Amino acid sequence: MQITSLMSREEHDPHDHAHDHDHEHIPVRLWQMVVGVIFIANSFLVEWAFEKGSMVAGLSAMVGAIILGWPIVATAVKDIKRGILSINELVAIAVLAAFASGESQIGGYQTAGIIAFFMLLGELIETRTAAGARVSIESLIKLTPTKARRITAKGDEEEVAAKDLALGDMIRIRPGDNVAADGVIVSGQGSFNQANITGESLPVDKKPGDDVFAGTQNLTGVLEVRVTRAGEDTTLGRVRELILAAEKTKLPIMRIIDQYMVYYTPLVLVLGAMVWAFTKDLDRVITVLVIACPCAFILASPSAMVAALSAAARLGILIKNVGDIELAARINAFVFDKTGTLTTGKLAVSRLAPLGETKPVELLHLAASAEKYSNHPTAKALAQLADEAGVPLTEPKDFAEAAGRGIKAKVDGAEVIIGRAQWLKDNGLKDDFVKSVDLNETEGFSLIFVARDGRCIGWVGLQDQTRSEARPALAALKENGVRRIAMVSGDRQPVATRVAREIGCEEVVAECLPQNKVQFVREMKSRGYRVAVVGDGVNDAPALAAGDMGIAMGAAGSEVAIHSATIALMNNDLRRLPFLVKLSRQTRAVINHNFLFGVCFIIGGWTAGAFGYLNPIIAAILHNAGSLIVVFNSARLVRLGEELEPFQAFSAEPTGKGTGPKAEPVPELAPKPA
């Protein structure tokens, strides 16, 4: 009898409601069912045991029918008062008709009670099914502890409510503790179970400087963490909001069904009237009204979507809108950003090449100081090397960053320009500095040039490693029918070509600015492709928005990534992408199967009921059986992707641990003067 979409239980649209499914009413309904069915069972027992017990049996059946039928009739009356004509009225009419026939024969009361019992049972089953989407949310809420150990200014430890934590607070996390807020480790090392956030099955080692997430569990070590996000602003809080938002969305087909469902009840009433006109058989009319409740049809899409969302969330795939599951099934082209997506994104400085009389330490000092306020992977690589080599940094002044091009800043009174060769040329440097670079030495490196006061003083070569799962992931996408896969990069052509060759990507576009990436995506769409753009959600946010679908990698620690894409991967495992395509296509297939079954079930039930092959009680049982078949068929989707979990854990990269080339001390990196 449930017609409310499982994905929109909180939307109080008049056409959506068939029952009041407040979960708080479940215990009351359950007791009503138990008491009512006792009276009905007692009526059968008395009728069978005592020849003259018909009056007692009839009274018992009538009381049971009233107890069981009252919630259904009351809900139907409420709907009518609100001006709503829904399937509640069909069942209410069927129950009342059977009850009315009880005045002439005891079986009428029994039939009314049994019909009402099975309908209420179906309602409870569907309510529990609807609650399935909320189980993940409730479990997320429980993951975050209510208390935290905050460290005072004096170094003492005090227990405070987790909701009272503020940005900058220091908290202590002991073994076995669930983290109360997002933060950065200041001291200590530990191993964390963060499967609920990223889908990684094995613990992830953390050290000072690494991020920790609210709701994850510390397995070993005592750590002190500086809070960076608390309350609803944590990664866990954002995940919860996304699941809630996904629940409230609807597929286009569900909106169409809701639009036309208002005509369904009158149609069934007309059909029932026709059956009565031709047969004068009240049982057939009641049967038609009961079997016509389109639960199997209505549950076809929502039950599958609930299962698909659960399977995706288990593997760290956050889907903001259920419509994106349907869209993913039609994607036939993928565009990947290179850095941080197909590669680890953790650049390491592999070459320092000072020009002229500039020393390696001086080159590193100027470059790392100028990039101090940048979040670009290049800046992080320079800062890491400077820290390891003990090179002090100074505060840059007049800092300015051009996305995808470079940086300008004043360091120690000198104007420093860092970036691609074209960026230096655009800022007035002559082309001569490029000629001083030996192209053989730069092969395979991502290059940035450093200029001081209008003169190039050297270049820095950086390298990034491709992700180990990139090649099999791209191969799996092709096996799943993706016709075109391209990689776009702001890097030089030799570097981009090397990466493309390693991962098996045949199409590569290098030296792209953000606007070039957007243009490339638009051109691909204009040729009829359904394009999914995959990136880190930061430098490639415009390209993500330009695609039919934007997928952000590594969203666990990036608020920008979560908000800039339609789908967010909480980890960096590229094998989630072919799984997403497979999941979406199987979900679409399951929905189609469910719809086909629902339509055939209703039409077959109408026909059998109208010709007298079914009685009202069998119709009520079949009604619930049809709903359960749809729910169980959809539940198959929940188990999809289980084979990925252990492998994901094996290949997962611990947060904060780069896999790129290890930076060596500065003197070792310096080549012969170029």
N, C-alpha and C positions, 0 to 999 in steps of 0.2 A: 504493500500500500504506500510505500514511501516514494514520493515523487520528487522530493527535494534533492537537488544535485548535491552529491557528497562534497563537491568542491566549493559550494557556496552556502553552507549551512547558516552563515551569519548574515546573509543578505535576505532581508525580509520582503522579498518581492511577492506580491499576492499570488502570482501564478506558480510559484515554486513550492508552496506549502501543501502538504497533504496531512501531516500529523504534527502535533507538538512533540518534537523529539528532544526536549530538554533532558540531558543526561541525568539530572537530579530526579526525574520522574521514573527512571528505570526501576528502582526498588519498589515503588508504589505499584507500578504496572505488574511487576513480577508477582507481588502478593495478590493482586486482583486476579491474575491468571490462576494462581495456585488455589485460591479459595473457590473461584468460579468453577474450575475443572473438577474440584472435589464434589460440588453439588451436582454437576452433570454426571459424573461417574456414579454417584450415589443413586441418581434416578434410574440409570441402567440396571444397577445392582438390585434395587427394590423391585423394579418391574420384572426382573428375571426370577427373583427369589419368592415373591409373594403374588399369588394370583389376584388378590383383591387390593394390591398396593398401588393401583394406578393413580389414585388421588395424591398419595404421598410422593410417588415418583414424579407426577406432573408438577407438583408444587416445588420439589427439589430442582427439577429441570428449569422451571420458570425463574427461580431465584438465581440459579447459575447463569442463565441466559441474560438476566438483567445485569448481574455483576460484570459479566464479560462484554456485553454489548454496550453498556453505558458509555465507556470512553469513546467508542467509535461514533455513536449517535451524537454525543456531546460535541465532539470535534466537528462533525458535519453541520450541526446547528450553528456553531461559532463561525464556520466558513460562510454559511448563508447570510448570517447577520452582517458579515463584512463584505457581502456582495461577491463572494467567490464561489464559483462552481467547479469543484474538483472531484477527484475519484473517491474522496471520502464519502460523498453522497451515494455513490454506487454501492459501496459496502454497507452503508447505513440502511439504504433501502432494502438490500438483500436480507440483512439481519432482521429488520422490522417485518418484512414480508414473511419470513420463516417464523418469527415470533407470533405473528397474527394467526398463522395457520395452526399454532399450538392450541388454540381454543377448541379446535375440533379434534385434534389428535396430539397426543403427548410428544410424538416424534418431531413436531414443529418446534417446540421449545428446545429439544435436544439438538436439532439441526442448527437453530439460531445460535445456541451456546457454542457448538463445535466450530461453526464458521467464524464466530467472533474470536474464539481461542486461537485458531490457526492464523487469523489475520493479526492479532496482537503478537503472536509468536514471530510472525514475519517482520513485524515492526521492530521488535527487539533485536532480531538478527541483523536487520539493516542498520539499526542505530549503532550496534557494535561495529559493523563494517565501516560506517561513517566515522566512528571514533578512531579507526585505524590510522587515519592521516594525522590525528592529534597525538597519537602515542609518541611519535618522534619528538614533538614539541614538548610534551610533558617530561620526557626523558631528558631533553636538553635543559629544561628548567632545573631538574634535580641534580644535574651535573655540577652546577655552580654552587659552591658551599655558601651557607648563610653567614659564616663567621670567617674572619681572617686575622692573622697575627701581624699587627702593624708594629714597626720599629719606631720608637720615639726619638726625639732629638738627643736624648741622653743615652741612647743605645738600648734602652729597656724594651721589653716586648709586652704589648697589650692586645687583648682580644677585642675586636670591634666587629660590628655588622658589616658584611661585605658591601652593602649598599651605601655605607658611609665612607668608603674609600674614595680618594680624590687623586687627580692627576699629580704625579710626583711623589706620592706616598711610597715608603719603603715597607715591604712585607717580607716575612720569613716563611719559607715553604719547606716542610719536613717530609721525609719519606712517607708515602701513603696519602699525602694531602692532595686534594683537588685544588687547582689554582683558582683564586677568587677573582682575578682581574687579569686583563692583558698587561704584559710588561716586558721589561728587558732585564736579563740577568746581570747583576752587578758583581756578585761574588758567588763562588761555589759551582759545582758541576752536578748534573743529574741526568737521569734517563726518564723520558716522559712517554706516557701512553696518550697519543693524541688521535686515536682512530676515529673518535666522534667528530673531529674537525676535518681531518685530511683524508680519512679512509685508510691510513697506513696501519697494518696489523701489528708490526713489531715496534718496540719502543724506539724513540729517537733520542740520541745523546745531545745534550745541550751544555754550553759553556758560557762564560761571561761574554756579553755582547749579543747573545742569541735571544730571539723573541720566545716568550711563552704565552699560551692562550688560556683564557678563562675556561674552566670546565675540563681541562686536561689534567691527568694525574701524574704526580711526581713519584717515581718508583724508587729512586735511590738518591742519596745525597741531601745535604741541607743547603738551601740557596737563599740569597737575598735578592729580591726583585724590585725594581722601580716601576711603579704603575704608570702605564701609558694610556690605558682606556679602562673605564669601569662601568658597571651597570649595563644599561641597554646599548652602550657604545662599543662594547667588546665584540670581538669576532663572533663569539657564540650568540650574543644578542642580535647581531645582524643576520646570522644564519636563521635564528628563530623568526625574525621579521620576514625573511624571504619565504620561508615555508608557509607562514600565515598568508602572505600575499598570494602565493601560488594556489593555496586552497580556495581563495576567493575568486579566482579566475575561471572562465568557462571556455570550452571549445565552441567554435562557431556552430557546430551541429547541435550542441546543447541549447544554445540561444534560439535556434530555429524550432527545436522541439518545445521549448517553453512557450514560444510565440503561438504555436498551433495547438498546444495541449488544452487550451481553453475550449476548443471545439470538440474535444474527445469525449467528455462526459455526456454532453447532449446527444452525440452520435450513438453512444452505447445505450442511453435511455430509449432512443428511438428504436434501436435494434431489439431491446427487451420488449418494448411495446409490440413490435411486429411478431416476436415469438409468441407472446400472449394472444395476439389476435388470431394467429393460425393454429395454435395448439391448445389454448386455455389451460396450459399446464404450468402451475406456479413454480414447481421445482425447476423446470427448464429455465424460466425467467431468472430465478435466483442464481442458478448455475452460470448463466451468461453474464450476469452482473458481477459475480465473484471472479470468474476466470478472466474478465475483461480488464481487471486492474493491471496496468502495464508495468509492473515492477521490474520484470526481467528486461524489458526494453529500456526503461529509464536508468537502470543500473549499468547498462552496457558500457557507456563511456566513463562515468565517474569511478566505477570500481577498478577499471583498467588504469586510469590515471593515478589513482591512489597507489596502486601497486608499483607503477612505473616511477613515481616520485620517491617511493620508499627504496626501490632498488638503486636509483641514482644517488640519493642522499647517503646511502650506506657506503658508496664508493667515493664520497666527497664531491659529487656533482650537484650543484645548486641550480635549480631551474626556477626562474622567477614567474613564468607564466606557463600554464599547462599547454597552451597553444604552441609553445616552442617545441614540445615533444612531437607534435604533429608536423611542424615545420622541418624539424631535423630529418624526418623520413624523406623529405623531398630535396634535401641538399645534394647537389651533384658536383660541387667545386669547393675546394678549400684553399684559402690564402693564409700562409703562415708568415708571421714576422720572425726574423732569424734570432736575434739576441734575446735570451731569456725564455725563448719558446722552443725552438729546435736545438738550441744550445743551452748550456747550464746558466748562462747569463752572469757568471762569476768570472769576469775577466781577470787575468793576472799579467803583470808586466813581464814580458820576456826579453825585451831589448830596450836599453837606453842608449841612444846614439847622439851624443853632443857634437856640435859642429864648432870648428875653430878652436878657440882657447877655453871654451866652456867646459867645466868639469861635470862629471855625472851627478855628483851630489848637488851641485848648483842647479842643474837641469831639473832634477827631481824636486828640489825645494821649491822652485818657482812654479812648476806644473801642479804639484800637490797643493800648494798654498792657494793658487788661483782657483782651483776646482773645489776648494774646501766646502762651499755651500751648495754644491751640485749633488743631485741624487743619481746622476748617471753612473752606470757600471764602471766607466772609465775613471771617474772621480774616486770611487770606492777602491779600485785597484791601486791607484796612485797613493791614496791615503794608507792602505794596508802596507805597501812597500816602504813608504816613509816611516811608518811606525816600526816595522821589523828592522829597518836599517838605522833607526835612531836619528832620523833627519828631522829637526824641529820645523814646525810650520808657523807662518805668521798670518795675521788676520788680513784677508784681502779687502780692498776698498773699491767702491764704484763697481761692484760685482754685477755683471749682466750676462745672461745666458740666452742663446738663440737655439731653439729646439732643433736637434738633428744637425747642427752646424758647428757650434763651438761656444767659447766663453771669452769674455773680456773682463779684466780686473787690474787693479793696481796693487803690486806686491813690492814692498820695500821701496816705494816711491817710483818704481818703474811700471810702465804699461805692458802688461802681459796678455798676449792673445794665444789661445790654445784651440785647436780644432783641425778640421780637414783642410787640405791645401787650398781649396776654393774659398774657405772662410778667411784664411790669411790674405789671399789675393783681394778679396772684397774689402778688406780693411787696409789696403794700400801697399801690401808687400809685393815686391817684384817676383817674377816667375823664376828668377835665378836660383832660389833656394831649393826648388824641386830638382834641378839638374845636379845638385850636390849630393843627391841621395842615390846610392847604388841599388837599383831595382832588384838585383839578385838577393840582396840582404833583406829586403822587405817582403819577399814572397811568403804568403801565408799569414802575414801579420795584419792586424787592424792598426792603422797608423794615425797618430795625432801629431801635429807639428806644434812647436812652441816658439813664439817670437817674443822678444823683449825690445821695447822701444823701437819698433819698426824693423828689427833684424831677426831672422830665423836663427835660433841658437841650438836647434836639434830636433830630433823626433823620438817618439816613444812607440815601441811595437808591443801590441797586446795580443794575447791569444785566448780563445774560448773553446771549450770542448763541446762536441755535439752530445746530445743525450743518448744514452745507450739504447733506449727503446724507440728512438725516432724512426730508424729504418723499418723495423717490423710494424710500427704503428702506421706509417704511410703505406706500406704494402697491404696492411689489413684494410685500410680505407679504399684502396683500389679494388680489393677483392669484394668489398661491399657495394661496388657500383659507382664509386666517386670517379667521375670522368676526367677531372682536371685538378691538379695539385700544383700550386706555385709558391715560391718563397720570395718575399720582398725584404730588402735590407738597405739600410743606410750606409753599409760598409762598402769597401772597395770591391771591384769585380773579382780580383783573384781570391780574396777571402771568401766572398759569397759563393763563388764557384767551388772552392774546396769543400765548404760545408754541404752544398747541394750534392756534390759527388759522394760524400760520405754517407748521406742519409737516403740517397736514391731518388732525389727530387729532380725531375727533368727540366722544369721551368724555373728560372731564377732571374730576378730583376734587382740589380745592385744600384748603389749610390742614390737611393730614394730619400727624398725629404718627406715629412708627414703628408704634405699635400699631394705628392706624387703617388703615395700608397693609396690615398683616397681615390685619386683619378684612375689608378689601375683597377681597383675594385669596381668602380662604376662602369668602366669599359667592359669588364667581364660580365657584369649584370646585363649590360645592354646587348650582349650576344646571347642572351637567353639562359644563362647559368643561374642556379640558385646558390648563392655564395655564403659560405661560413668563413669568417675572419677570426684567426686565432692569434692572440698576443698576450702581453703582460698587463694590458689595460692602462698603461701610463703614457709612454711616448706614442703608442699607436691607438689611443682612444678614438681619434677621428676615423681611422680605418675600421675599427670595431663597429662604430655607429653606422658606417656606410654600407656594411654587408647586410644581407638578409638576416644573418644571425651573427652575433658577436660572442666569442668565447674567450674569457679571461683566464689565464693560467695563474697558478700560485696565489689564489685570492685569499688564503688564510690570513696573510699579514698585510693585505692591501685593501684599504677601503675604496680607493680609486678603482681598483680592478673589479670589485663587486658591483659598483654602481655604473661602470662604463660598459658592461656587457650584458647580454640577455641571459647567458649561462656562465656560471663561475665554477672553475675547477679549484677546489681547495688545496690540491696538491699539483705537482708538476708532471704527473705521469701521462704521457701522450697517448698511451693505450686506452685511456678513458674515451678518446674521441671515436675510434671505431666501435667501442662498446655503446656510446651514445647513439650512433647511427643504427646499430643493430637493435638497441632497446626501442628506439622510436619506431622502427619498421615493424618490429614484433608487436608493439603496443597498438599500432594502427591495424595490424592483422587481427589481433584479439578483439578490438572494438568492432571491426567488421563482422567477425564471427558472432559476437554477442548480439549485435543488432539483427543479424539474419535470424539467429535463434529466437530472439525476442518477438520479432514480427511473425515468424512461423508458429511460435508457441501460442500467441494470442489468436491468430486466425484459426489455427487448429482447435484451440479451446472453444472459440465461438461456435465453430461448426459442430464439434462433438456435443457441446452443451445444448445447442438449438435442436439437434436431432435426437436428444435423449440418451446419448451414450455416456454421459456423466451425470452424477448427482451433485448437489451442493457441497457435501462434505468432501468428496473426491476433488471437486474443483478447488476448494480451499487448500487441500493438501498439495495439489499440483501447482497452485499459485506460488506457494513457498518453495517448492522443489525447483521451479523455474528460476526463481531469484537466486537460490543457492548454486545452481549450475553456472549461472553467469558469474557470481562472485568467485567460485572456485576456479573457473576458467581464467579469470583475471589474475587470481592469486599466483598463477604460474610465473608471472612476470617478476614477482618479488625475488625469486631465486636466481634471476639472470645476473651474471657477473661474479658469481661466487668463486669461479676459477681464477679471477684476477686478484683476489685479496692477498693470498700468500705471496704471489710473485711480486705484487706491488710493494709489499713490505720488504722483500729481499732487495729490490732495486731502488728503494726510496733513498733520497739524499738527506742526511741529517741537516736540519736547518742550521745555517750559519757555517757549514763546512763546505768550502768550495772544492770542486773537482777539477778545476782548471790547472794549468801548469803552476807549479809552486814557485813563487817569487824568491829569488836568491838575493844575498846582500848586494848592494850597489856596485862595489868594485868588480864582482864577478860578472855583472850584467854589461858592463861597459865594453863595447867593441873597440877595435882600433879606430882612431879618429878617421871619420869619413871625409 
